[in-house]
Each structure stands twice: as structure tokens, then as C-alpha cells.
Amino acid sequence: MKKGILLWTLCGLACHCAAQTEVTAGVMRGKDYGVTYLLPRTEIAIRVWATRQTYTPGEFCKYADRYLHLSDVSAQPTTGWSIDRVETRVVGVPDKEQVYFVKLKDKSVAPLMELTSDGIVRSINLPFSGEKPATEEPEAEPSAPETDPRQFLTEEILMASSTAKRAELVAKEIYAIRESRNALLRGEADNMPQDGAQLKLMLDQLNLQEQAMTEMFAGKVRKESQSFTLHITPKEMTDEVAFRFSRKLGVVAADDLAGEPAYLTITDLKTPTLPETSSEEEAKKKVDGVAYNLPGRARIVLTFGGKTLYQEEMPVTQFGTVEYLAPVLFNKNSTTKVLFDTATGALLKVDRESNN
């Protein structure tokens, strides 16, 4: 906010003058007064969403087949990971090699500029946006509350002298719950609900009790979704290891051999660029023009285990060029409003209004 106020004040000092704005490459020092801004370079943020499944054996797991006819119920706890989806986004990082200076001097018309907190140009001659830097989303999604099956057990079950007896009584309760639910669905229950809402409430409660008690035999599987974010500086690459994934450990570092590799391929699509200019014209633009990026495009492909996890095209600054807005756009006869993409440095909108 302080930076925004400072830019408004500096630009206001020169707003009554009449010549073109001078823009130069690099940071100016000494007696010069003005605004230094940067263009961004591209980073690709790859976000991998994975789910951890934790299996906890039930108290009566060894009686599951005898009383509920559930086979292959394990008595050993296990943990396993799986990849759900992959998301990517373009992130703008200040490019220390693309630094420019808007000089404020006598007899000049200085544009009103807004920068991000990193010094990347956001707009020219537009109202202060007040935008704050984007924050990362929570790394884990909240899980549903767990139900304690013991709250549904009767006194007879809790007072049983052996585990085998408790298992037998809990199994009988499960069968009784199923009979009650079937009676409600057939309309044969002694106390039928008054309406559909009450019927749904009763069925939901019976389902909850059955699930909680069945987990005492079959065990409980708890699912927890987590995300892992990786930042890649794009360049042309083929099948480079972006990260590794382990069924037991989840997402691990690219150099951690405990996981299997996920391969990243980035291809420069060689999108058409503006016609080349002479070195003399280029030098003049660097002295007088307002710089912006004309990003190229890249194809991003991420594979794991022979399957494609993600494939998309996106803008990449490093595969494009730097262009310049003509300085004659910023004069006393008109107001040119410019909006930049702070992630790529590209032009989003240019409007020109006459001051006459």
C-alpha cells in the first residue's frame, strides 16, 4: 500500500508537463527520480493431489467370516497412497535481467504506474487495485468426523465376558438393524414415520449404526487428501524426473529412490513472433518504450507408470520475446490505460482516451 501511494505521489509531480516519458533499461541512480519496475519470468507450479488410505483392523476382525461372512479381512494395519489429480498454474517471478526505469523529469508526462509487492508492473493509468498476493490453498482437505461404534452397544454386549461373545452379540445387533431397515422400507414397521423427512432421518441413523458396528469386524479405512506443490522453471526438456511417488510414502523428492519417477516433458511450440527489427530500432525502443512480455507457448506433459497424468498448453515467458509500447502513447493529448498480466508480463488490455 505504501508503494502504491508513493507511485501516485511521484507521478503527480510531473502530470502538468508536456513531453514524452523517458524509459530506460536498468536501475537509474544519482540525481534521477522515477519508478523502477521489473518484468516477470515464468515458473510452473505443479500441484499433485494424493489420497492416503489408512486401514485399521476391527476389534472383531478374526470373527468377521464366522459371524458376518466377510472373507479376506486383514488383521494387520496398512497405509497406501494413490494419485488423484494434477493441477498446474503459471506463476510470475521477478526477472532480475528485465529491469526498467521510468524517469520523472521536467517537461515530461509520466504515466501512473502500479507495481506488485515484488516490483512487477501491474497497470498504467488505472486506479489502484489494492490486490494482495495470492496465498497457497490449504495442503489438506478436512476429513469427516469419525463415529465411535461403542455408543451403540447395549449393556449386555459391554458386560460380555469374552471377545468371542461380544462379537456374537454385535453381529446379532447388525442383523437386527438390517431387519428394522427392511421393515421401514416395506412399510411393515410397528412405528412408521409420519412423512418422508422422518423416514429419511430414521434410515440414516440405522445406516450409521450398521456401518459403525460392521467396522468392528471389517476394519476402518480412513481417507485423507493432501496436496504437494512443486515449482519448475520451464525449459525444453524430455522425460525429466519431476518428482517420485511411493505407494507407501506418497510424493517424495525427485532424488528419493524410494518412489517411482514421474516424468515431465516441456515442448516449446514455437509460436509466431513479431517481425524482427534492426539493432538500431531495438536500441531506440529500449530507451523510450514501455517494456512488456510477448510470451510463447509450451506443451506440458506429466506421466507416471506409463500413463499421462496431465497434458496442457500454457504461456511461458522464456519462450517469447520482449516488446515495447511506443512512448508517443503517453502524452498530454490523451490518456493510455494499460493492464498487464503479472504472471506473464503480457498485455491484457490497452485503452486510449482523448483529453480534449
Secondary structure, DSSP 8 states (H G I E B T S, - for coil): -HHHHHHHHHHHTTTT--S--EEEES---TT-EEEEEEEEEEEEEEEEEEEEEEEE--TTGGGHHHHH---S--SS-EEEEEEEEEEEEEEEEEEEEEEEEEEE-TT-----EEE-TTSBEEEESS------------SB--------GGGG--HHHHT-SSHHHHHHHHHHHHHHHHHHHHHHHHT--SS--SSHHHHHHHHHHHHHHHHHHHHHHH-EEEEEEEEEEEEE----EEEEEEEEEETTTEEE-TT-TTSEEEEEEEEE----------HHHHHHHHHHSEEEEEEEEEEEEEEETTEEEEEEEEEEEEEEEEEEE-GGGSBTTEEEEEEE-TTT--EEEEEEEE--
